[in-house]
Amino acid sequence: MRIVVHAVGRMKAGAEKELAERYFDRLAKAGPAVGLEFAGVSESPESRARTAAERKREEGQRLAEIAGGGTLVLLDERGRNLTSREIGEKMAAWRDAGERRLTIAIGGPDGHDEAMRHQAALSLSFGAQTWPHQLVRVMLAEQLYRAATILAGHPYHRD
């Protein structure tokens, strides 16, 4: 299953970008052994529309084009708060069901469009707090790598 991360906004150079890239690189190396292929990060600029609803709609239209009919996961503060093991189990279930593409989307400052919420297989939260985009990308990269290692049977400190 190919995994694509889509982010509204650009990641600026710095420690957060380096850390995210390090975990994405680890995912790219660990994933194939468990049927996960990291296909990279796609970035799109934030919409410049006048209202939040218009911005979310424009960003949602871009996401719909990128997601291309595969499984869609939205990162959203109102989403489900899953354990690392549960994230791995969800990914394995989609992979084992024959899903060929998984798109995980980090929205812009206004969040995700309601139409995309209805299309998503899962809305995932990293907690009730508001996180800067850069840290969300790092946390997502680490959790995807962790899911791959859990699925590969590596020792997991929570077991």
N, C-alpha and C positions, 0 to 999 in steps of 0.2 A: 504494500500500500504506500503510495506516494504521499508525503506530508508536505504541505505548503503552508507557510505562515504569511498572512497578509496583514500589513499594518498601515493604518492611516497616519501619515506623518513620517518624517525622516529621522533616523537615528544619527545624532551628531557624534563626531569623533570623541573618544574619551574612554575612561575606565569601564563604563557600563557597556559600551559597544564592544570593547575587547572581551569582556566577560561573556556577553551573549554569544559572540562569535566562537569563543572557546567551547561553550556547551553545545552549540549547533554543530561544530566540527566533531565533537565527541559523539553526538547523535548520528551524524553521517557515517561514522566509522562503526558504531555499535549496532545501528538499526538493521542493516541487511541480514545479519544472522538470525533475526527474528521477524523478517518479512516487512521491515519498515525502511523506506527510502526517503531520506530528507532531500526535498527538491529545492529548498532555499526559501528566502524571504522576498516577498514582493512588497514594495512600498508605493503608496499613492499619496499625493498631496492632500492636505486638508481642504475641504470645500471652502470657497469664499462667498457662498450664498449668504443672504442677509439674515435669515432666520434659522434657528436650530433645526426646525422640521425640514427645511429645504436642504440644509447641510447634511443631515442624516440621510435624506432621500438620495441625494447625489452620491454620497459615499457608499450607500447601500447598492446603488446601481452598479458602481464599479466593482464592488465585492461580488455581486451576482455574476458578473462576467468572469471574474477570476475563479470563483468557486466551481463554475462549469458543471453543475449537476452532481458532484460528489457529496460526501458527508461534510457538513458545515458545523463547526463549533465556534461559538462566540464567547470571547472573554468579556464578562459583564459583572459589575458589582452586585447585581441582583440575581446572578446565576447560582447554580448549585456549588457548594463547597465540598469537593471530593478529596479523599485521601490520595496519596501518590499511587498506592496499589489500585484504587478504584479507577484512576485515570488510565493506568496500564491495562486494566481489565476491559474498559470501554474500547480502547484502541485495539486490543486483541480481538474483541467481539466483532468490531467492524471489519477488521482484516480477515477474520475467519469466515465472515459472511460473504466475502468476495468483494468488499468495497475496494476500489482501486485508487481512490483519491480522498484525502482528508485535508480540508482547508480550515485552519484555525485563524480567527480574525481578531485583531486588536483594533478597536474602534477609535474614533477621534474624540476630542474633548466633550462632544455632545452625546456620545454613546452610539448605539446601533439603531438603525431604522426598524420600525415595528414589523415591516414586511419581512425583513431578514430574521427577526426573532421567530417568526412563524415557520420559516424554512429551516432553521437550525435544528440539528439533531440534539444539541446540548448547548446550554448556556452555562459557562463555567466561571466561578468566582475564586479569586485569590484572597477573599475576605471582604468584610464590609467597609474597610477603609478605602480611601481614594489613593491610588498609587500613581507615581509619575510613569509616563509611557516607557521611559528607558528601563526602569526597574521591572515593569511588567514583562518586557521582552526578555530580560535576564531570567526572571522567575519561570516564564514559559519555556525557555530554552533548557533550563535545568530540569524542569519537570518532564519534558519530553525525553531527555537523556536518561533520567531516572526510570521512566516507564520502560524504555528499551532494556535497561540493565535488569530491572525486575523481571521482565518477560524472558530474559536470557537465563534467569535462575541465579543471578549473582546474589550473594548474601545481602540482605536488607536489614538494616539495624532495627526496624520495627517488628521484625518477626521473632 
